[in-house]
Amino acid sequence: MLLKIKVRELFLTQNVLDLDQEVGMMKEQKKVYTHVRMLIREIRKSLDKLTILYTTLVELSKTLNLQNCAVWMPNEDRSLMNLTHGLSHGSAVEYHRSLPIDDLDVLEITKNEGVRI
C-alpha cells in the first residue's frame, strides 16, 4: 500500500513539474505576443497612409496580374468619381481624372458588390 502511495506521489509531483513548465511557456508566449503587438502598432503608426495605399496597389496588381490598379473616390456631392491614386505613373494622364457618377462603367461597377477586373 505504501509503495502505491509513493508511486502516486511521484506521478503527481511529475505532473506538477510538467504543468509548471507549460505555464512558464504560456507566460513566455504571452510576453512575446504582447511585444509583437506593440511592435506592429508602432510600425503602423510610423507608416504614412500613402505608403500603405501604394503597397496595397502594388500587391493587388501582382496578385491579380494587373497592368494597373487605381482608386476612384466620389467627390463631396457624389456627382463625379475622381481618380485619386493609380499605380502606373501615367494613369492620371491616360484616363480622365474624373467621370460622371452616371457614366455606364461607373454604374456597372457600383451596382455590383463584387470586384470587376
C-alpha atoms as an extended CHARMM CRD file, in Angstrom:
* protein
*
       117  EXT
         1         1  MET       CA              0.0000000000        0.0000000000        0.0000000000  PROA      1               0.0000000000
         2         2  LEU       CA              2.8010000000        2.4110000000        0.9080000000  PROA      2               0.0000000000
         3         3  LEU       CA              4.5050000000        1.6450000000       -2.3930000000  PROA      3               0.0000000000
         4         4  LYS       CA              1.3190000000        2.5720000000       -4.3090000000  PROA      4               0.0000000000
         5         5  ILE       CA              1.1130000000        5.8770000000       -2.4220000000  PROA      5               0.0000000000
         6         6  LYS       CA              4.7800000000        6.6740000000       -3.1400000000  PROA      6               0.0000000000
         7         7  VAL       CA              4.3370000000        5.8420000000       -6.8520000000  PROA      7               0.0000000000
         8         8  ARG       CA              1.2360000000        8.0310000000       -6.9530000000  PROA      8               0.0000000000
         9         9  GLU       CA              3.0960000000       10.8450000000       -5.1720000000  PROA      9               0.0000000000
        10        10  LEU       CA              5.9470000000       10.6380000000       -7.6930000000  PROA      10              0.0000000000
        11        11  PHE       CA              3.4520000000       10.6520000000      -10.5470000000  PROA      11              0.0000000000
        12        12  LEU       CA              1.6620000000       13.7250000000       -9.1430000000  PROA      12              0.0000000000
        13        13  THR       CA              4.9560000000       15.5070000000       -8.4850000000  PROA      13              0.0000000000
        14        14  GLN       CA              5.9990000000       14.9190000000      -12.0800000000  PROA      14              0.0000000000
        15        15  ASN       CA              2.6200000000       16.2230000000      -13.2980000000  PROA      15              0.0000000000
        16        16  VAL       CA              3.0550000000       19.3810000000      -11.2070000000  PROA      16              0.0000000000
        17        17  LEU       CA              6.5090000000       19.9370000000      -12.7000000000  PROA      17              0.0000000000
        18        18  ASP       CA              5.1740000000       19.4060000000      -16.2180000000  PROA      18              0.0000000000
        19        19  LEU       CA              2.2940000000       21.8170000000      -15.6000000000  PROA      19              0.0000000000
        20        20  ASP       CA              4.6730000000       24.4110000000      -14.1390000000  PROA      20              0.0000000000
        21        21  GLN       CA              6.8060000000       24.1170000000      -17.2550000000  PROA      21              0.0000000000
        22        22  GLU       CA              3.7420000000       24.5280000000      -19.5260000000  PROA      22              0.0000000000
        23        23  VAL       CA              2.5430000000       27.5560000000      -17.5410000000  PROA      23              0.0000000000
        24        24  GLY       CA              6.0150000000       29.0870000000      -17.8630000000  PROA      24              0.0000000000
        25        25  MET       CA              5.9750000000       28.5340000000      -21.6260000000  PROA      25              0.0000000000
        26        26  MET       CA              2.4840000000       30.0470000000      -21.8650000000  PROA      26              0.0000000000
        27        27  LYS       CA              3.6020000000       33.1210000000      -19.9100000000  PROA      27              0.0000000000
        28        28  GLU       CA              6.6140000000       33.4790000000      -22.1980000000  PROA      28              0.0000000000
        29        29  GLN       CA              4.3950000000       33.1470000000      -25.2910000000  PROA      29              0.0000000000
        30        30  LYS       CA              2.0490000000       35.7930000000      -23.8980000000  PROA      30              0.0000000000
        31        31  LYS       CA              5.0030000000       38.1110000000      -23.2840000000  PROA      31              0.0000000000
        32        32  VAL       CA              6.2660000000       37.5710000000      -26.8520000000  PROA      32              0.0000000000
        33        33  TYR       CA              2.7460000000       38.1010000000      -28.2350000000  PROA      33              0.0000000000
        34        34  THR       CA              2.4390000000       41.3780000000      -26.3080000000  PROA      34              0.0000000000
        35        35  HSD       CA              5.7920000000       42.5990000000      -27.6500000000  PROA      35              0.0000000000
        36        36  VAL       CA              4.8700000000       41.6460000000      -31.2180000000  PROA      36              0.0000000000
        37        37  ARG       CA              1.5410000000       43.5010000000      -30.9080000000  PROA      37              0.0000000000
        38        38  MET       CA              3.3660000000       46.5990000000      -29.6100000000  PROA      38              0.0000000000
        39        39  LEU       CA              5.8440000000       46.3510000000      -32.4820000000  PROA      39              0.0000000000
        40        40  ILE       CA              3.0320000000       46.0590000000      -35.0400000000  PROA      40              0.0000000000
        41        41  ARG       CA              1.2910000000       49.0890000000      -33.5370000000  PROA      41              0.0000000000
        42        42  GLU       CA              4.4790000000       51.1240000000      -33.7380000000  PROA      42              0.0000000000
        43        43  ILE       CA              5.1230000000       50.0710000000      -37.3360000000  PROA      43              0.0000000000
        44        44  ARG       CA              1.5930000000       51.0290000000      -38.3060000000  PROA      44              0.0000000000
        45        45  LYS       CA              1.9900000000       54.4120000000      -36.6420000000  PROA      45              0.0000000000
        46        46  SER       CA              5.2820000000       55.0320000000      -38.4330000000  PROA      46              0.0000000000
        47        47  LEU       CA              3.9340000000       54.2720000000      -41.9050000000  PROA      47              0.0000000000
        48        48  ASP       CA              2.0780000000       57.0070000000      -43.6730000000  PROA      48              0.0000000000
        49        49  LYS       CA             -1.2070000000       56.1890000000      -45.3600000000  PROA      49              0.0000000000
        50        50  LEU       CA              0.1110000000       56.8240000000      -48.8670000000  PROA      50              0.0000000000
        51        51  THR       CA              2.8470000000       54.2200000000      -48.3970000000  PROA      51              0.0000000000
        52        52  ILE       CA              0.2900000000       51.6910000000      -47.1830000000  PROA      52              0.0000000000
        53        53  LEU       CA             -2.0150000000       52.5100000000      -50.1070000000  PROA      53              0.0000000000
        54        54  TYR       CA              0.7940000000       52.2830000000      -52.6610000000  PROA      54              0.0000000000
        55        55  THR       CA              1.9490000000       48.9430000000      -51.2320000000  PROA      55              0.0000000000
        56        56  THR       CA             -1.6310000000       47.6640000000      -51.3910000000  PROA      56              0.0000000000
        57        57  LEU       CA             -1.9480000000       48.7220000000      -55.0470000000  PROA      57              0.0000000000
        58        58  VAL       CA              1.3600000000       47.0310000000      -55.9200000000  PROA      58              0.0000000000
        59        59  GLU       CA              0.4650000000       43.7870000000      -54.1520000000  PROA      59              0.0000000000
        60        60  LEU       CA             -3.0330000000       43.7050000000      -55.6700000000  PROA      60              0.0000000000
        61        61  SER       CA             -1.5230000000       44.1910000000      -59.1200000000  PROA      61              0.0000000000
        62        62  LYS       CA              0.9400000000       41.3610000000      -58.5650000000  PROA      62              0.0000000000
        63        63  THR       CA             -1.6760000000       39.0220000000      -57.1140000000  PROA      63              0.0000000000
        64        64  LEU       CA             -4.2590000000       39.6890000000      -59.8200000000  PROA      64              0.0000000000
        65        65  ASN       CA             -1.6640000000       40.0730000000      -62.6010000000  PROA      65              0.0000000000
        66        66  LEU       CA             -2.8680000000       43.5940000000      -63.4680000000  PROA      66              0.0000000000
        67        67  GLN       CA             -1.0710000000       46.1950000000      -65.5600000000  PROA      67              0.0000000000
        68        68  ASN       CA             -2.5210000000       48.9830000000      -63.4370000000  PROA      68              0.0000000000
        69        69  CYS       CA             -4.5280000000       49.3710000000      -60.2850000000  PROA      69              0.0000000000
        70        70  ALA       CA             -6.3940000000       52.5420000000      -59.3580000000  PROA      70              0.0000000000
        71        71  VAL       CA             -8.5300000000       54.0410000000      -56.6170000000  PROA      71              0.0000000000
        72        72  TRP       CA            -11.5760000000       56.0600000000      -57.6160000000  PROA      72              0.0000000000
        73        73  MET       CA            -13.4370000000       58.0720000000      -54.9830000000  PROA      73              0.0000000000
        74        74  PRO       CA            -16.6840000000       60.0500000000      -55.2780000000  PROA      74              0.0000000000
        75        75  ASN       CA            -16.4970000000       63.8060000000      -54.8020000000  PROA      75              0.0000000000
        76        76  GLU       CA            -18.3310000000       65.5230000000      -51.9330000000  PROA      76              0.0000000000
        77        77  ASP       CA            -21.6620000000       65.9020000000      -53.7050000000  PROA      77              0.0000000000
        78        78  ARG       CA            -21.3190000000       62.4270000000      -55.2870000000  PROA      78              0.0000000000
        79        79  SER       CA            -21.6790000000       63.7660000000      -58.8310000000  PROA      79              0.0000000000
        80        80  LEU       CA            -18.2050000000       62.6510000000      -60.0250000000  PROA      80              0.0000000000
        81        81  MET       CA            -15.8150000000       59.7750000000      -59.4670000000  PROA      81              0.0000000000
        82        82  ASN       CA            -12.2680000000       61.1210000000      -59.1360000000  PROA      82              0.0000000000
        83        83  LEU       CA             -9.1150000000       59.1410000000      -59.8270000000  PROA      83              0.0000000000
        84        84  THR       CA             -7.2370000000       59.6440000000      -56.5730000000  PROA      84              0.0000000000
        85        85  HSD       CA             -4.4310000000       57.0840000000      -56.8450000000  PROA      85              0.0000000000
        86        86  GLY       CA             -3.0730000000       54.9460000000      -59.6440000000  PROA      86              0.0000000000
        87        87  LEU       CA             -0.2210000000       52.5090000000      -59.8370000000  PROA      87              0.0000000000
        88        88  SER       CA              1.1280000000       53.4670000000      -63.2570000000  PROA      88              0.0000000000
        89        89  HSD       CA              2.6770000000       56.9150000000      -63.3890000000  PROA      89              0.0000000000
        90        90  GLY       CA              0.6570000000       57.9800000000      -66.4070000000  PROA      90              0.0000000000
        91        91  SER       CA             -2.6820000000       56.7340000000      -65.0870000000  PROA      91              0.0000000000
        92        92  ALA       CA             -3.9980000000       60.2440000000      -64.4810000000  PROA      92              0.0000000000
        93        93  VAL       CA             -2.9230000000       61.2750000000      -67.9860000000  PROA      93              0.0000000000
        94        94  GLU       CA             -4.0370000000       58.1030000000      -69.7920000000  PROA      94              0.0000000000
        95        95  TYR       CA             -7.5350000000       58.2720000000      -68.3530000000  PROA      95              0.0000000000
        96        96  HSD       CA             -9.8630000000       61.0560000000      -67.3950000000  PROA      96              0.0000000000
        97        97  ARG       CA             -9.2310000000       62.2650000000      -63.8630000000  PROA      97              0.0000000000
        98        98  SER       CA            -12.9950000000       62.4290000000      -63.2350000000  PROA      98              0.0000000000
        99        99  LEU       CA            -16.0040000000       60.5750000000      -64.5350000000  PROA      99              0.0000000000
       100       100  PRO       CA            -19.6550000000       61.4620000000      -64.0620000000  PROA      100             0.0000000000
       101       101  ILE       CA            -21.3460000000       59.3000000000      -61.4630000000  PROA      101             0.0000000000
       102       102  ASP       CA            -23.9210000000       58.2500000000      -64.0910000000  PROA      102             0.0000000000
       103       103  ASP       CA            -21.2560000000       57.0200000000      -66.5460000000  PROA      103             0.0000000000
       104       104  LEU       CA            -22.1210000000       53.4910000000      -67.7600000000  PROA      104             0.0000000000
       105       105  ASP       CA            -18.8490000000       51.9870000000      -66.4890000000  PROA      105             0.0000000000
       106       106  VAL       CA            -19.2650000000       53.6380000000      -63.0950000000  PROA      106             0.0000000000
       107       107  LEU       CA            -22.8530000000       52.4070000000      -62.8220000000  PROA      107             0.0000000000
       108       108  GLU       CA            -21.8460000000       48.8710000000      -63.7950000000  PROA      108             0.0000000000
       109       109  ILE       CA            -19.1200000000       48.7720000000      -61.1640000000  PROA      109             0.0000000000
       110       110  THR       CA            -21.1090000000       50.3800000000      -58.3480000000  PROA      110             0.0000000000
       111       111  LYS       CA            -24.1860000000       48.1860000000      -58.8030000000  PROA      111             0.0000000000
       112       112  ASN       CA            -22.1190000000       45.0390000000      -58.0950000000  PROA      112             0.0000000000
       113       113  GLU       CA            -20.9030000000       44.1200000000      -54.6550000000  PROA      113             0.0000000000
       114       114  GLY       CA            -18.0420000000       42.0950000000      -56.0640000000  PROA      114             0.0000000000
       115       115  VAL       CA            -14.8490000000       43.0480000000      -57.8340000000  PROA      115             0.0000000000
       116       116  ARG       CA            -14.5850000000       43.8580000000      -61.5170000000  PROA      116             0.0000000000
       117       117  ILE       CA            -11.3200000000       43.0820000000      -63.2910000000  PROA      117             0.0000000000
